[in-house]
């Protein structure tokens, strides 16, 4: 029987940890190892972990001396794993009793499969909602990668240990590293399938993903790190071009997040965010022609995003602009968008939507007219 390693990174999760661990001990598939990494918790999490480890030898507990973030904690666990397959479970989430069995069965019945997605149930206070995905039997690695760029498929899955050990969690960015790792794993897979085991994903409105927070600017750092990893993989030009377009949208998202919420951030936070935007919007080539003022604009005199490169050709830039326009058309008018999962959602508040549309249209159009013959490389 193949062994499954389940990584559980823990930080101050005492309120939810028992539910998580109970779900693992209740699995109908028994050949598992549960590797729990306590990341310097200040509550009773470590005590709870040790109590469970005494009850069941399949639970192994590691306590870190320094908090270096979730990616580092998971990599510590990955280095200790001995399984044939690996998956992660957040300390506040839980599996259905048959989740591991369902995933392993898919691997057993499909030799070419390298990654298997769980079904995901989003758990809100008082209600549940299934994560809607397209119905598919199997995807190629590049297909899964492309779908993960927009999260048409999610990032909660089991993967062959050989792939995970070759491509561990990205520690260059403390936040959103699991997004990068998910996409790398999909791209490295021959085939990606899904199973009917359920991952129960708890939603916290005050989390970094959902709140108005300076941590949203770390999307830029994560996107830059993702590009470096794709280069290391030696991916095709088409794959790289698709991700470059995604990186532009992330930059636009982050700018719009600032535009809508600058007055909710303090001076140091604004400076941190804008410095990151400027650093990641400069062209890599000294000879590259860049459209001045493409995102120059001002809110409280704090923002000036000039010198943005615009793709290999104006046509490429036009594709990006069209993609942004389509996203703007689909924005809801009357929702509390601080609960949305991406920075882009922050600009979609009713009071900002018209301003955002006009500003984007004006600045893109001005840049294209001024640089019709530009051939600049996105970095």
N, C-alpha and C positions, 0 to 999 in steps of 0.2 A: 504493500500500500504506500502510495506517495505521501510524503509529509508536506504539510502546509504551514508556513511561518506567518504569523499575524503580528504586525508591529503596532504597538499602542504607545504613542508619545503622550506623556501626562504632565500637565502643569495646572495645579490648583483646580482639580476636577472632582473634589470630594462629593459634590452634590449629585453627580451623574455616574461616577466610576463603578459603583456596584451594578447598576443596570448593564453597563458595558461588559463587565467581566462575567456576569451571570449569563449573558447571551452567548459568550464564547464557551463557557463550560457546558452549556445546554446543546451544543452542536451535535447533530446526528453523525457527522464525520469526526471520528475520534483521533486520527493521527495528525494532531496539530501541536504546534508549540506557540505559546503566547509570550511574546517578548515585550515587556513593559519597561519603558525608560522614563524615570521621573526626572524632570528638567528643573530641579531646584524648587519644588513646590513649597509654599509656606503654610499650607493647610494640612489636613490629615491624609492627603492622597498617598504618600509613601507608606504610611501605616496600613492603610487599606490594602495596598498592593502586597505588602508582606504577609498580611493575614490570609489573602487568597493564595499566595504562593505556598503557604504551609498546608493549605487544603488540597492543592492539586499540583503535582510535580511538573505538569506541562506548562505552568506559569513560571517564567523567569523574570526577575526584577533587577534592573540596573539603575543606580542613582548617580546622577552627574554632579560634579563639583561646581560647575559654572553653567549658567543659562546662556546658551548660544543659539537658541531658536529651534523651531520644530524640525527643520531640515537636518540639522546636526544630530538632534536626538534620534531621529529615525535612522540616520546613517549608522549611529552607534548600534542600534538594534539590528540593522541589516548585516553589519559585520559579524554579529553573534549568531545569525540565523543559520540553520542547517537544512531547511526545507527545499523541496523541489519547486514549490510555488510560493509566492510572497504576495500578501495583501496588507493593507493598512486599515486600521479602524481608529477613528478619533475617540478620545476618552469620554466624550459626551454623547456618542452615537452607539448604535447596537445593531446586531444582525438578527434576521429571522433564524429559527433553529436549524433550518436546512440550507442556509446560504452557502456554506463551504462545500457541502455535499453537491449542491447544484452546480457550482463552478467547476469542481473537480470532474464531475461527470462530463461536462462539455469538453474539457481537455482530453479526457480518456477516449471520447468518441470522435475526436477530430485532431489528428496528429499534427496538422499544419498550424493549429491555433496556438498563439503565443500569449494572448491576453483575452480575458473574459470579463465583461461588464456585468455588475449586479443590476437588478432593478432597484430603483431608489424611491423611497417614500420620504418626502419632505415633512418634517414634524414641526408644526407650529403650536403655540399654546392653544389647545382646544380643538385643533383641526389637523387633518392630514391632506397631502396633495402629492400625487404621483408625479415624478419627473417625466415629462413627455419626451420620448425619443422616436425617431422614425423606426418603423418596423423593418428589421433586417435580420438575415440569417448569418451572413459573414461579410466582413469588409476587408479589403487589403490594408496594409499599413498606411500607405499614403492617403487612402480614402478616409480612414479613421482620423488621421492627422488633420486633414482639411475640415472634417466635421467638428473636431474638437476646437478649432479656432473660434467658432461661434458658439461652442458648447451645445451644438445640436445633439452630440452625445456627451455624457458627463465624464468625470474623472475618478470614478469609484469602481475598482476593478481588481482582479487577481492576475498576476503576470508570472511567466516562467522566471525562476530565480536567476538563471543565466543572463537574462536581459537586464534584470534589476541590478545585479551586481556589476554589470558592465556600465550601466547608467544609473548611478545612485542619485539621491536627492541633491539638488543644486544648493550649495551652501553660500553662494556668492550674494544671495539676496534672502533676507530673513523671512520676508513675506512673499507669497505667491509662488514659491519654488515648486510646490507640488503641481501647479499648473504646467510649468515647464517640463517636469519629469513625466507627467502623464502623456504629454504630446510626444516626447522623445520615445517613450515606451511604445506608443501606438505606431509611430513611424518605423521603429525597429522591428515590428512584428510582421510575420508573413501573413497572418490572418487574425482578425479580431472578431470575436463573437459575443453573445450575451447569454445570460442564464436567468432563471426565474427566482433565484435566491434574492432576498430583499435586504438592502442596506437602509436602515432608518437614520436619516440625516437630520439632526436637530438644528433648528434655526434660531439664532440669537439676534434680535434687532440691534443690540448694542455692540456687536462684533465689529472687527476692523473691516470686514467685507461690506457691512451694511451701514455703518455710521459715517457721518461727516468727520473725517479724520485726516491728519497729515499723512497717515500711512498710505492713503490712496496714491500718493506720488511715487510710491515704491513700485507701482506697475511699470514705470519707465525703466528702472534698474532691472526688473525681472525680464522685460522684453529685450533689453540689451544682452543679458546673460543667455537668453534663449537663442539669440542669433549666433553667439559664440559656439554654443553647443551644436547647432545645425552645421556650422562650418567644420567643426571637428568630425561630424558624421560624414562629411563629404556629400551632402544631399544634392539633388539635381538643381539646375537653375530655376526650373518651374516651381519647385517646392520653396526655394529661397525667395523667389519673387512673390509668392503668395504670402509668405510670412512678412516680407518687407511691407506689403500693403497693410497687413494687420498691425505692424508696428506704427505705421502712420496713423491709423485709426486710434491706437492707444495714446499717441501723442496728442491728437485732437481731443480725445476723451478727457485727458488730463487737463488740458488747457480749459476746456469747458467746465470741468469740475471747479477749477480755480475761479473762473468767471462767475459762477453761481454762488460760491461759498467763501470767497476771500474774506468777507467781513466776519466769518465764523472762525477764522484761523488767526492766531496771533502773529506778530511781526516776524518772529523767528521761523514759524511754520511756513509763512508765505515765502520768505527768503529761501528756505530749503527746497520748496516745491519749484520755484521759478529757476533756481540754479540748476536743478535737475533737468528741467525742460530745455534750458539753453544749452547745457552740455550735450544733450542727446539730439539736438536739432542742428548741430553744425555739420557742414559737409566735411568728408574725410580728405577730399582732394584739394590741394592748394589752387588748382586751376578751375575748380568747379564754379560755375556761375550760379548764384543763388538769388531767389526773388526777395529783395528787401521788402520788409513790411508785410510779408505774407500773413503773419499772425501778430503784427504789431498792433497794439490796441491798449487801452488803459482802463483800469478800474482802481481808483484811489492812487493812481500814479505808480502802481507796483509792477505792471507787466509790460514787457517789451520783447516779444519773441520774434526776433528778426533772424535773417540768415538761415532760413529753412531751405534745405534741398528738396527737390520735388520729383524725384524719380528719374529713371533713365531717359524718358522723353516726355514731352507735353501730353502725348496720348496716354502714357502711363498715369500721369498726374490726373488726367481727366477721368480715368477709371476710378481712381481713389475718390475724387470729388463726387462722382456719381454714387459711389457706395455710401458716402456720408449723407448725401441728399436723400437716398432711400431710407437710411436709418432715421433721419429727421422726420420724414413723412410718417413713419410708423410710431412716432412717440405718442404716448398717452397724454391726455390733457388734464386729468384730474386725479392723479395718484400721488401718494407720498413716496417720492422717488429715492429718499434716503434709504429705503429698504431694498433697493435694486442691487444686483450683484456686481455692477461695473461702474467706474467713474463716469462713463458716458451718461449713465442714467441721471446723474445729479443735475445736468443741465436741462433735463426734460420737464422741469417744474413749469407749471402753467405761466407763471409770471416772467419766465425767462425764455420761453420757447420762440417767440417771435423775434426777440432780440438776437438770440443765437442763430436762427435761420438767416436773418438779414446780414449779420456779421460774417458768418461763414461764406455766404454767397458773394458778398462784396470783396472779401479778402482773397478768396480763391480766384475770382474773376480777374481782379487786378493783377494778381501774380501771373496768370496765364497769358494775359494780353502783353505783359511786359517781357515775358520770357518764352515766346512761342518757339524759339529755336534752341532753347536750353537743353542740354544733355547733362544732367547732374545725377550723381550716384547717391542713393539713400544709404546712410550708415546706421 
